[in-house]
Amino acid sequence: MAVLAFWHDELFPLLKIGPDLRKAAMVSQSRDGEYLARLLHSLGIRTVRGSNSRNAFRALLEAGRVMRDEKRTLCLSVDGPRGPRHEVKDGAVILAHRTGAPIIPVRLYMERAKKFGSWDRFQLPWPFSRVHAIFGEPYHVKADKLSQEMVADESKKLAERLQNLAPKRLYES
């Protein structure tokens, strides 16, 4: 049980990471989210519907229940579903604090990808393109009480951890 935290534009390759991992994902209640939820379901990934902009509190409660009761790792795009791009929202920190699960920052670097003109500059890897998954050190939110200041500080730390995850070298000579 953990919270895999990643940027929204790097979401697509995460679907295939850890095929033996019991995953769940928070998915927006938008029309686009419905397509993603169907795809995830077909891949055996449990979904929790909701986002920072719609039913956030209910979605976080449901995600926590799914993590605890079903022993699942939650995949969460921390800047989605509407941005701003690469700005961490509070959900991952609150969820990790409430469940006691560690946060694992994850970055996915695609050697060749189609980049869309959306708010997040969504990336879709080209067929047969290599994707490099870089996992940060798991860490726990170390606070006794949730406060707005604590959540803001922890969200800033998570953003820094994600920004600092970079491949040592994507291409070997």
matplotlib code that plots the C-alpha trace (Angstrom):
import matplotlib.pyplot as plt

x = [0.0, 1.5, 0.6, 2.4, 2.6, 3.3, 2.7, -0.5, 1.4, 3.3, 0.3, 0.0, 3.1, 2.2, -0.6, 1.9, 4.3, 4.2, 1.8, 1.7, 1.0, -2.5, -3.2, -6.1, -6.3, -8.2, -9.9, -11.7, -15.5, -15.2, -16.1, -12.3, -12.1, -14.8, -12.7, -9.7, -11.8, -13.0, -9.4, -8.1, -10.9, -10.0, -6.4, -7.6, -6.9, -9.5, -10.8, -12.0, -13.9, -13.4, -10.8, -9.7, -12.4, -15.3, -16.2, -12.7, -13.4, -15.6, -13.0, -10.2, -12.3, -13.1, -9.5, -8.3, -10.9, -9.8, -6.2, -6.8, -9.5, -8.3, -4.5, -4.0, -1.4, -3.1, -1.8, -2.4, -1.5, -0.8, -1.3, -4.5, -7.1, -6.9, -3.6, -1.8, 0.9, 3.4, 1.8, 1.1, -2.4, -3.1, -4.7, -1.6, -0.4, -3.8, -4.3, -0.8, -1.3, -4.8, -3.7, -0.2, 1.0, 4.3, 4.4, 6.6, 7.4, 7.5, 8.7, 8.3, 10.6, 9.7, 12.4, 9.9, 6.4, 3.6, 3.1, -0.4, -1.3, -3.4, -2.9, -0.5, 1.3, 0.2, 2.7, 1.8, 4.9, 5.3, 5.1, 8.3, 9.7, 11.5, 10.0, 12.3, 10.6, 12.4, 11.1, 12.1, 12.7, 9.4, 8.7, 6.0, 4.3, 5.6, 3.0, 0.7, -2.0, -3.2, -3.1, -3.2, 0.3, 1.6, -0.2, 1.2, 4.8, 4.5, 3.0, 6.0, 8.4, 6.7, 6.9, 10.7, 11.2, 9.4, 11.3, 14.6, 13.9, 15.8, 17.5, 21.3, 21.6, 18.8, 20.9, 24.0, 26.8]
y = [0.0, 3.3, 6.5, 6.6, 10.3, 11.5, 14.3, 14.2, 14.5, 11.3, 9.3, 7.0, 4.7, 4.2, 1.9, -0.9, -0.3, -3.0, -5.5, -7.6, -4.6, -4.3, -0.7, 1.7, 5.1, 8.3, 9.3, 12.5, 12.4, 14.2, 12.7, 12.1, 10.5, 8.1, 6.8, 6.4, 4.6, 2.1, 1.5, 1.1, -1.3, -3.4, -3.6, -4.7, -1.4, -0.3, 3.2, 5.8, 8.6, 12.2, 14.9, 18.1, 20.0, 17.5, 15.5, 15.8, 14.9, 11.9, 10.7, 10.9, 9.0, 6.3, 6.1, 5.6, 2.9, 1.1, 1.3, 0.0, -2.6, -3.9, -3.5, -1.4, 1.1, 4.3, 6.0, 9.7, 12.5, 15.2, 18.1, 16.9, 17.0, 20.6, 22.0, 24.2, 22.0, 20.5, 22.2, 19.6, 19.6, 18.5, 15.1, 12.9, 14.4, 14.2, 10.6, 9.5, 11.1, 9.6, 6.1, 6.0, 4.9, 6.2, 8.5, 7.3, 10.0, 8.6, 10.2, 8.7, 9.8, 8.8, 8.8, 9.5, 10.8, 12.8, 15.9, 17.4, 21.0, 20.5, 22.3, 19.6, 19.0, 15.4, 12.8, 9.6, 7.4, 6.4, 2.6, 0.9, 4.0, 3.4, 4.7, 5.2, 4.9, 6.6, 6.0, 8.3, 7.2, 6.3, 8.6, 9.1, 12.4, 13.0, 15.1, 14.5, 16.8, 17.9, 21.7, 23.9, 24.9, 21.3, 20.2, 23.2, 22.4, 18.7, 19.4, 21.7, 19.0, 16.5, 18.9, 19.3, 15.5, 15.1, 17.8, 16.4, 12.9, 12.8, 10.0, 9.9, 9.3, 8.4, 7.3, 5.2, 6.0]
z = [0.0, -1.1, -3.0, -6.4, -7.2, -10.7, -13.2, -15.3, -18.6, -17.7, -16.9, -19.9, -19.4, -15.7, -16.8, -17.5, -14.6, -11.9, -13.6, -10.4, -8.2, -7.0, -8.3, -8.0, -9.6, -9.0, -12.2, -12.9, -13.3, -16.7, -20.0, -20.7, -17.3, -18.3, -21.2, -18.9, -16.3, -18.9, -20.1, -16.5, -15.8, -18.8, -17.5, -14.1, -12.3, -9.8, -10.1, -7.7, -9.4, -8.3, -8.5, -6.9, -8.7, -8.2, -5.1, -3.7, -0.1, -1.0, -3.5, -0.9, 1.6, -0.9, -2.1, 1.5, 2.0, -1.2, -0.1, 3.4, 2.7, -0.7, 0.0, -3.1, -4.2, -5.4, -8.6, -8.4, -10.8, -8.4, -10.7, -12.4, -13.7, -14.8, -13.6, -13.3, -14.9, -12.4, -9.4, -6.6, -5.2, -1.6, -2.3, -2.2, 1.1, 2.8, 1.6, 2.7, 6.1, 6.7, 5.6, 6.9, 3.5, 2.0, -1.0, -3.8, -6.4, -10.0, -13.2, -16.6, -19.4, -22.9, -25.6, -28.3, -27.7, -29.2, -27.1, -27.2, -26.9, -23.8, -20.4, -19.2, -22.6, -22.3, -23.7, -25.5, -26.3, -29.9, -30.5, -29.6, -27.9, -24.6, -21.4, -18.4, -15.1, -12.2, -8.7, -5.9, -2.3, -0.5, 2.4, 5.0, 5.8, 9.3, 11.1, 14.0, 12.8, 9.4, 9.0, 5.9, 6.5, 6.9, 3.8, 1.8, 3.1, 2.3, -1.2, -1.9, -0.8, -3.1, -6.0, -5.4, -5.2, -8.5, -10.2, -8.9, -10.3, -13.6, -15.4, -14.9, -18.6, -21.0, -23.9, -23.7, -26.2]

ax = plt.figure().add_subplot(projection="3d")
ax.plot(x, y, z, "-o")
ax.set_aspect("equal")
plt.show()
